[in-house]
Protein backbone atom coordinates (compact mmCIF):
# COMPACT_ATOMS: atom_id res chain seq x y z
CA UNK A 1 0.00 0.00 0.00
CA UNK A 2 1.37 3.39 -0.99
CA UNK A 3 2.03 5.95 1.72
CA UNK A 4 0.05 8.66 -0.05
CA UNK A 5 -3.18 10.67 0.14
CA UNK A 6 -5.46 11.26 -2.84
CA UNK A 7 -7.46 14.48 -3.07
CA UNK A 8 -10.37 14.88 -5.46
CA UNK A 9 -11.62 18.19 -6.87
CA UNK A 10 -15.37 17.62 -6.91
CA UNK A 11 -15.85 20.43 -9.42
CA UNK A 12 -14.21 18.48 -12.22
CA UNK A 13 -13.48 15.03 -10.83
CA UNK A 14 -9.69 15.41 -11.11
CA UNK A 15 -7.63 13.59 -8.50
CA UNK A 16 -4.24 14.50 -7.06
CA UNK A 17 -1.83 12.38 -5.08
CA UNK A 18 0.48 13.59 -2.31
CA UNK A 19 3.05 11.77 -0.19
CA UNK A 20 2.50 11.20 3.53
CA UNK A 21 5.49 11.63 5.84
CA UNK A 22 5.32 9.80 9.15
CA UNK A 23 6.51 11.35 12.40
CA UNK A 24 8.41 9.54 15.15
CA UNK A 25 5.86 11.04 17.57
CA UNK A 26 2.56 12.75 16.88
CA UNK A 27 0.60 13.17 13.65
CA UNK A 28 1.93 12.34 10.21
CA UNK A 29 1.91 15.10 7.61
CA UNK A 30 0.80 15.38 4.01
CA UNK A 31 3.56 16.84 1.84
CA UNK A 32 1.73 19.45 -0.25
CA UNK A 33 4.83 21.16 -1.59
CA UNK A 34 3.64 20.38 -5.12
CA UNK A 35 0.00 21.33 -4.46
CA UNK A 36 0.06 24.56 -6.46
CA UNK A 37 2.00 22.99 -9.33
CA UNK A 38 -0.50 20.14 -9.57
CA UNK A 39 -3.77 21.98 -8.93
CA UNK A 40 -3.18 25.67 -9.64
CA UNK A 41 -4.58 26.40 -6.14
CA UNK A 42 -3.19 27.24 -2.72
CA UNK A 43 -4.25 25.65 0.54
CA UNK A 44 -5.91 27.96 3.07
CA UNK A 45 -5.14 27.47 6.75
CA UNK A 46 -5.93 30.59 8.77
CA UNK A 47 -3.50 30.82 11.68
CA UNK A 48 -1.63 27.72 10.46
CA UNK A 49 -3.67 25.52 12.80
CA UNK A 50 -3.16 22.42 10.63
CA UNK A 51 0.15 23.26 8.97
CA UNK A 52 3.57 21.80 9.76
CA UNK A 53 6.01 24.52 8.68
CA UNK A 54 9.24 22.57 9.23
CA UNK A 55 10.94 19.36 10.30
CA UNK A 56 12.36 19.36 13.82
CA UNK A 57 13.96 17.12 16.44
CA UNK A 58 13.93 19.65 19.28
CA UNK A 59 10.56 19.78 21.05
CA UNK A 60 7.47 17.57 20.97
CA UNK A 61 4.00 18.47 22.23
CA UNK A 62 0.95 16.23 22.50
CA UNK A 63 -1.82 18.67 23.29
CA UNK A 64 -4.46 16.02 23.83
CA UNK A 65 -2.39 14.14 26.42
CA UNK A 66 -0.82 17.25 27.94
CA UNK A 67 2.71 16.09 27.11
CA UNK A 68 5.85 18.16 26.49
CA UNK A 69 9.33 16.81 25.73
CA UNK A 70 12.69 18.43 24.98
CA UNK A 71 14.90 16.13 22.89
CA UNK A 72 12.68 13.22 23.92
CA UNK A 73 12.89 13.90 27.68
CA UNK A 74 9.66 14.75 29.50
CA UNK A 75 9.42 18.26 30.93
CA UNK A 76 8.49 16.85 34.35
CA UNK A 77 11.89 15.13 34.59
CA UNK A 78 13.83 18.18 33.42
CA UNK A 79 12.01 20.59 35.74
CA UNK A 80 12.38 18.44 38.86
CA UNK A 81 15.68 16.60 38.38
CA UNK A 82 17.77 19.01 36.30
CA UNK A 83 18.48 22.73 36.23
CA UNK A 84 18.12 25.30 33.48
CA UNK A 85 21.73 25.13 32.31
CA UNK A 86 21.46 21.36 31.91
CA UNK A 87 18.33 21.98 29.83
CA UNK A 88 20.17 24.54 27.70
CA UNK A 89 22.98 22.08 27.09
CA UNK A 90 20.44 19.39 26.18
CA UNK A 91 18.72 21.60 23.61
CA UNK A 92 22.00 22.69 22.04
CA UNK A 93 23.72 19.28 22.05
CA UNK A 94 20.86 16.73 21.98
CA UNK A 95 22.08 15.16 25.22
CA UNK A 96 22.34 16.07 28.88
CA UNK A 97 25.82 17.09 30.04
CA UNK A 98 28.04 15.02 32.29
CA UNK A 99 29.46 16.72 35.38
CA UNK A 100 32.60 17.99 33.64
CA UNK A 101 30.73 19.30 30.59
CA UNK A 102 28.23 21.12 32.81
CA UNK A 103 31.00 22.84 34.79
CA UNK A 104 32.68 23.99 31.58
CA UNK A 105 29.36 25.18 30.14
CA UNK A 106 28.50 27.06 33.33
CA UNK A 107 31.90 28.77 33.49
CA UNK A 108 31.72 29.82 29.86
CA UNK A 109 28.30 31.41 30.32
CA UNK A 110 29.46 33.25 33.44
CA UNK A 111 32.39 34.82 31.59
CA UNK A 112 30.31 35.66 28.51
CA UNK A 113 27.65 37.45 30.62
CA UNK A 114 29.49 40.79 30.53
CA UNK A 115 28.45 43.36 27.91
CA UNK A 116 30.71 45.34 25.60
CA UNK A 117 31.17 48.76 27.22
CA UNK A 118 29.86 50.59 24.15
CA UNK A 119 26.70 48.47 24.09
CA UNK A 120 25.70 49.86 27.48
CA UNK A 121 25.37 53.31 25.93
CA UNK A 122 22.35 52.23 23.92
CA UNK A 123 20.19 52.18 27.05
CA UNK A 124 20.84 55.89 27.62
CA UNK A 125 19.00 56.65 24.38
CA UNK A 126 15.70 55.29 25.73
CA UNK A 127 13.21 57.20 27.91
CA UNK A 128 13.51 56.14 31.52
CA UNK A 129 9.90 54.95 31.51
CA UNK A 130 10.38 52.72 28.45
CA UNK A 131 9.06 49.19 28.90
CA UNK A 132 11.99 46.79 29.42
CA UNK A 133 10.82 44.68 26.48
CA UNK A 134 11.30 47.59 24.08
CA UNK A 135 14.85 48.18 25.31
CA UNK A 136 15.60 44.45 25.37
CA UNK A 137 14.55 43.93 21.76
CA UNK A 138 16.60 46.91 20.57
CA UNK A 139 19.69 45.98 22.58
CA UNK A 140 19.54 42.40 21.30
CA UNK A 141 19.42 43.64 17.71
CA UNK A 142 22.39 45.88 18.51
CA UNK A 143 24.44 42.82 19.45
CA UNK A 144 24.65 42.05 15.74
CA UNK A 145 26.79 45.17 15.30
CA UNK A 146 29.29 43.93 17.88
CA UNK A 147 29.41 40.32 16.70
CA UNK A 148 28.97 40.71 12.96
CA UNK A 149 31.13 37.65 12.24
CA UNK A 150 28.21 35.49 13.40
CA UNK A 151 26.53 36.30 10.09
CA UNK A 152 28.88 33.76 8.49
CA UNK A 153 28.84 30.62 10.58
CA UNK A 154 31.10 27.87 9.25
CA UNK A 155 31.20 24.97 11.71
CA UNK A 156 29.84 23.55 14.94
CA UNK A 157 32.24 25.57 17.10
CA UNK A 158 30.92 28.76 15.51
CA UNK A 159 27.32 27.70 16.17
CA UNK A 160 28.09 26.93 19.82
CA UNK A 161 29.99 30.18 20.39
CA UNK A 162 27.20 32.25 18.85
CA UNK A 163 24.52 30.43 20.87
CA UNK A 164 26.33 30.50 24.19
CA UNK A 165 27.09 34.20 23.85
CA UNK A 166 23.44 35.21 23.40
CA UNK A 167 22.23 32.87 26.16
CA UNK A 168 24.81 34.33 28.57
CA UNK A 169 24.15 37.97 27.74
CA UNK A 170 20.34 37.93 27.72
CA UNK A 171 19.95 38.08 31.54
CA UNK A 172 22.38 41.02 31.64
CA UNK A 173 20.52 42.84 28.87
CA UNK A 174 17.20 42.20 30.62
CA UNK A 175 18.50 43.40 34.00
CA UNK A 176 20.02 46.53 32.44
CA UNK A 177 16.75 47.24 30.60
CA UNK A 178 14.85 47.05 33.88
CA UNK A 179 17.25 49.15 35.91
CA UNK A 180 17.25 51.82 33.21
CA UNK A 181 13.44 51.86 33.27
CA UNK A 182 13.49 52.79 36.97
CA UNK A 183 16.48 55.15 36.73
CA UNK A 184 18.76 52.89 38.75
CA UNK A 185 22.48 52.36 38.03
CA UNK A 186 23.49 49.14 36.33
CA UNK A 187 24.81 46.23 38.38
CA UNK A 188 27.50 44.27 36.56
CA UNK A 189 27.30 40.46 36.42
CA UNK A 190 29.06 38.63 39.24
CA UNK A 191 30.86 35.63 37.79
CA UNK A 192 30.95 34.06 41.24
CA UNK A 193 27.19 33.55 41.03
CA UNK A 194 25.21 30.95 39.11
CA UNK A 195 23.17 31.87 36.02
CA UNK A 196 19.81 32.32 37.75
CA UNK A 197 21.16 33.75 41.00
CA UNK A 198 23.18 36.28 39.02
CA UNK A 199 20.07 37.57 37.28
CA UNK A 200 18.28 38.12 40.59
CA UNK A 201 21.43 39.80 41.90
CA UNK A 202 21.57 42.22 38.93
CA UNK A 203 17.91 43.11 39.52
CA UNK A 204 18.15 43.66 43.26
CA UNK A 205 21.64 44.79 44.28
CA UNK A 206 22.70 48.30 45.19
CA UNK A 207 25.77 49.99 43.65
CA UNK A 208 28.88 48.30 44.95
CA UNK A 209 27.12 44.94 44.90
CA UNK A 210 25.49 45.22 48.31
CA UNK A 211 22.10 43.61 48.78
CA UNK A 212 19.07 45.09 50.50
CA UNK A 213 19.21 44.84 54.29
CA UNK A 214 16.14 43.07 55.63
CA UNK A 215 14.57 42.86 59.08
CA UNK A 216 16.92 40.02 59.96
CA UNK A 217 19.92 42.29 59.36
CA UNK A 218 20.91 40.79 56.03
CA UNK A 219 19.40 39.82 52.73
CA UNK A 220 20.57 36.89 50.70
CA UNK A 221 18.94 35.51 47.61
CA UNK A 222 17.18 32.45 48.99
CA UNK A 223 17.74 29.04 47.45
CA UNK A 224 13.98 28.57 47.04
CA UNK A 225 13.87 31.79 45.00
CA UNK A 226 16.69 30.58 42.74
CA UNK A 227 15.02 27.19 42.33
CA UNK A 228 11.66 28.75 41.51
CA UNK A 229 12.99 31.11 38.86
CA UNK A 230 15.30 28.42 37.44
CA UNK A 231 12.27 26.16 37.02
CA UNK A 232 10.38 28.90 35.20
CA UNK A 233 13.35 29.33 32.85
CA UNK A 234 13.33 25.59 32.16
CA UNK A 235 9.60 25.48 31.46
CA UNK A 236 9.95 28.37 29.01
CA UNK A 237 13.06 27.05 27.25
CA UNK A 238 11.24 25.93 24.10
CA UNK A 239 7.71 25.20 22.95
CA UNK A 240 7.76 23.95 19.38
CA UNK A 241 6.61 26.23 16.51
CA UNK A 242 4.81 28.97 18.44
CA UNK A 243 4.41 32.52 17.11
CA UNK A 244 7.78 33.86 18.29
CA UNK A 245 9.72 30.74 17.26
CA UNK A 246 8.07 30.84 13.85
CA UNK A 247 9.14 34.48 13.65
CA UNK A 248 12.75 33.55 14.47
CA UNK A 249 12.74 30.84 11.82
CA UNK A 250 11.14 33.19 9.31
CA UNK A 251 13.82 35.83 9.83
CA UNK A 252 16.48 33.10 9.72
CA UNK A 253 15.17 32.10 6.30
CA UNK A 254 16.18 35.50 4.90
CA UNK A 255 19.82 35.02 5.90
CA UNK A 256 19.70 37.78 8.53
CA UNK A 257 22.04 37.84 11.53
CA UNK A 258 21.00 35.33 14.24
CA UNK A 259 20.77 38.03 16.90
CA UNK A 260 18.43 40.05 14.68
CA UNK A 261 16.27 36.95 14.39
CA UNK A 262 16.22 36.67 18.20
CA UNK A 263 15.30 40.35 18.45
CA UNK A 264 12.35 39.72 16.14
CA UNK A 265 11.32 36.81 18.36
CA UNK A 266 11.42 39.09 21.40
CA UNK A 267 9.10 41.55 19.67
CA UNK A 268 6.68 38.76 18.75
CA UNK A 269 6.75 37.40 22.31
CA UNK A 270 5.80 40.78 23.76
CA UNK A 271 2.19 40.49 22.60
CA UNK A 272 -0.40 39.84 25.31
CA UNK A 273 -1.70 36.83 23.37
CA UNK A 274 1.77 35.28 23.65
CA UNK A 275 4.51 35.99 26.21
CA UNK A 276 2.79 39.04 27.64
CA UNK A 277 -0.07 36.94 28.97
CA UNK A 278 1.35 36.43 32.47
CA UNK A 279 1.65 40.18 32.93
CA UNK A 280 -1.98 40.48 31.84
CA UNK A 281 -2.98 37.78 34.36
CA UNK A 282 -1.64 39.83 37.27
CA UNK A 283 -3.20 43.04 35.99
CA UNK A 284 -6.54 41.25 35.76
CA UNK A 285 -6.26 39.85 39.28
CA UNK A 286 -5.50 43.35 40.51
CA UNK A 287 -8.55 44.63 38.64
CA UNK A 288 -10.79 41.99 40.24
CA UNK A 289 -9.46 43.22 43.56
CA UNK A 290 -10.96 40.81 46.08
CA UNK A 291 -12.21 37.25 46.50
CA UNK A 292 -15.76 38.59 46.92
CA UNK A 293 -15.78 39.77 43.30
CA UNK A 294 -14.57 36.52 41.71
CA UNK A 295 -18.07 35.14 41.07
CA UNK A 296 -19.03 38.35 39.29
CA UNK A 297 -16.10 38.09 36.89
CA UNK A 298 -16.60 34.35 36.34
CA UNK A 299 -20.16 35.15 35.27
CA UNK A 300 -18.86 37.80 32.88
CA UNK A 301 -16.37 35.34 31.40
CA UNK A 302 -19.24 32.92 30.68
CA UNK A 303 -21.47 35.61 29.14
CA UNK A 304 -21.15 35.41 25.31
CA UNK A 305 -22.24 39.06 25.04
CA UNK A 306 -19.51 40.30 27.38
CA UNK A 307 -16.06 41.00 25.90
CA UNK A 308 -14.38 40.10 29.21
CA UNK A 309 -12.18 37.00 29.08
CA UNK A 310 -10.28 35.36 31.91
CA UNK A 311 -6.55 35.55 31.27
CA UNK A 312 -4.42 32.46 31.92
CA UNK A 313 -6.98 29.85 30.87
CA UNK A 314 -6.97 27.67 27.78
CA UNK A 315 -4.18 27.12 25.27
CA UNK A 316 -3.89 26.99 21.50
CA UNK A 317 -2.22 23.56 21.61
CA UNK A 318 -3.07 21.96 24.96
CA UNK A 319 -6.56 20.49 25.19
CA UNK A 320 -5.65 18.91 28.48
CA UNK A 321 -3.89 20.38 31.52
CA UNK A 322 -0.73 22.22 30.43
CA UNK A 323 2.06 20.03 31.92
CA UNK A 324 4.07 23.16 32.69
CA UNK A 325 1.14 24.54 34.66
CA UNK A 326 0.99 21.41 36.82
CA UNK A 327 4.65 21.84 37.71
CA UNK A 328 4.16 25.51 38.55
CA UNK A 329 1.07 24.74 40.61
CA UNK A 330 3.18 22.49 42.83
CA UNK A 331 5.91 25.12 42.94
CA UNK A 332 3.40 27.78 43.92
CA UNK A 333 2.24 25.68 46.85
CA UNK A 334 5.86 25.19 47.91
CA UNK A 335 6.56 28.92 47.72
CA UNK A 336 3.50 29.67 49.76
CA UNK A 337 4.82 27.45 52.54
CA UNK A 338 8.53 28.31 52.39
CA UNK A 339 8.12 32.06 51.88
CA UNK A 340 5.03 32.31 54.11
CA UNK A 341 2.96 33.83 51.32
CA UNK A 342 -0.74 34.46 51.65
CA UNK A 343 -1.28 37.53 49.50
CA UNK A 344 -4.60 38.88 48.31
CA UNK A 345 -3.70 38.11 44.69
CA UNK A 346 -3.03 34.47 45.53
CA UNK A 347 -6.37 34.22 47.31
CA UNK A 348 -8.16 35.60 44.25
CA UNK A 349 -6.22 33.29 41.92
CA UNK A 350 -6.92 30.24 44.08
CA UNK A 351 -10.64 31.03 44.08
CA UNK A 352 -10.70 31.40 40.29
CA UNK A 353 -8.76 28.15 39.91
CA UNK A 354 -11.12 26.27 42.22
CA UNK A 355 -14.17 27.41 40.28
CA UNK A 356 -12.68 26.82 36.82
CA UNK A 357 -11.53 23.28 37.60
CA UNK A 358 -15.02 22.31 38.77
CA UNK A 359 -17.28 24.37 36.51
CA UNK A 360 -18.83 22.57 33.53
CA UNK A 361 -18.45 25.68 31.36
CA UNK A 362 -14.65 25.58 31.66
CA UNK A 363 -14.36 21.78 31.72
CA UNK A 364 -16.44 21.25 28.56
CA UNK A 365 -14.37 23.85 26.71
CA UNK A 366 -11.10 22.42 28.06
CA UNK A 367 -10.20 25.79 29.56
CA UNK A 368 -7.62 24.65 32.08
CA UNK A 369 -5.20 27.02 33.82
CA UNK A 370 -2.11 27.44 31.66
CA UNK A 371 1.51 28.31 32.45
CA UNK A 372 0.79 32.05 32.36
CA UNK A 373 -1.78 31.77 35.15
CA UNK A 374 0.76 30.32 37.59
CA UNK A 375 3.97 31.97 36.39
CA UNK A 376 2.57 35.45 37.03
CA UNK A 377 1.60 34.50 40.57
CA UNK A 378 5.00 32.96 41.28
CA UNK A 379 6.94 35.89 39.84
CA UNK A 380 4.86 38.22 42.00
CA UNK A 381 5.72 36.04 45.00
CA UNK A 382 9.39 36.49 44.07
CA UNK A 383 8.84 40.27 44.12
CA UNK A 384 9.56 40.53 40.40
CA UNK A 385 7.97 43.68 38.88
CA UNK A 386 5.21 43.05 36.34
CA UNK A 387 7.19 44.81 33.63
CA UNK A 388 9.85 42.08 33.95
CA UNK A 389 7.54 39.08 33.53
CA UNK A 390 7.95 38.92 29.75
CA UNK A 391 11.72 39.65 29.80
CA UNK A 392 12.05 36.64 32.12
CA UNK A 393 10.16 34.63 29.50
CA UNK A 394 12.71 35.92 26.96
CA UNK A 395 15.65 34.77 29.08
CA UNK A 396 14.23 31.26 29.33
CA UNK A 397 13.20 31.05 25.66
CA UNK A 398 16.47 32.37 24.18
CA UNK A 399 18.04 28.91 24.13
CA UNK A 400 15.01 27.52 22.29
CA UNK A 401 15.05 30.28 19.71
CA UNK A 402 18.75 29.94 18.98
CA UNK A 403 18.51 26.15 18.83
CA UNK A 404 15.64 26.45 16.37
CA UNK A 405 17.71 28.95 14.36
CA UNK A 406 20.63 26.51 14.23
CA UNK A 407 18.37 23.64 13.19
CA UNK A 408 16.93 25.73 10.36
CA UNK A 409 20.36 26.81 9.12
CA UNK A 410 21.64 23.23 9.12
CA UNK A 411 18.65 21.96 7.13
CA UNK A 412 19.91 21.59 3.56
CA UNK A 413 16.32 21.84 2.31
CA UNK A 414 15.59 25.17 4.01
CA UNK A 415 14.12 27.95 1.93
CA UNK A 416 12.87 31.48 2.52
CA UNK A 417 9.46 31.64 4.20
CA UNK A 418 6.92 32.86 1.66
CA UNK A 419 3.25 32.08 2.39
CA UNK A 420 0.58 32.95 -0.17
CA UNK A 421 -2.90 34.42 0.29
CA UNK A 422 -6.57 34.22 -0.56
CA UNK A 423 -7.06 37.55 -2.37
CA UNK A 424 -10.50 39.13 -1.90
CA UNK A 425 -9.84 42.70 -3.03
CA UNK A 426 -10.73 44.49 -6.25
Buried (B, 14 or more C-beta within 10 A) or exposed (E): EEEEBEBEEEEEEEEBEBBEEEEEEBEEBBBBEEBEEEBEEEEEEEEEEEEBEBEBEBBBBBBEEBBBBBBEBBBBEBBEEBBBBBBBBBBBBEEBBEEEBBEEBBEBBBEBBBBEEEBBEBBEEBEEEBBBBBBBBBBBBBBBEBBEEBBEBEEEEEBBBBBBBBBBBBBBBBBBBBBBBEEBEBBBBBEEBBBBBBBBBBBBBEEEEEBEEEEEEEBEBBEBBBBBBBBBBBBBBBBBBBBBBBBBBBBBBEEBBBBBBBBBBBBBBBEBEBBBBBBBBBEBBEEBEEBEEBEEBBEBBBEEEEEEEBBBBBBEBBBBBBBBBBBBBBBBEBBBEBBEBEEEBBBBBBBBBEBBEEBEEBEEEBBBBBBBBBBBBBBBBBEBBBBBBBBBBBBBBBBBBBBBBBBBBEEEEBEEBEEEEEEEEE
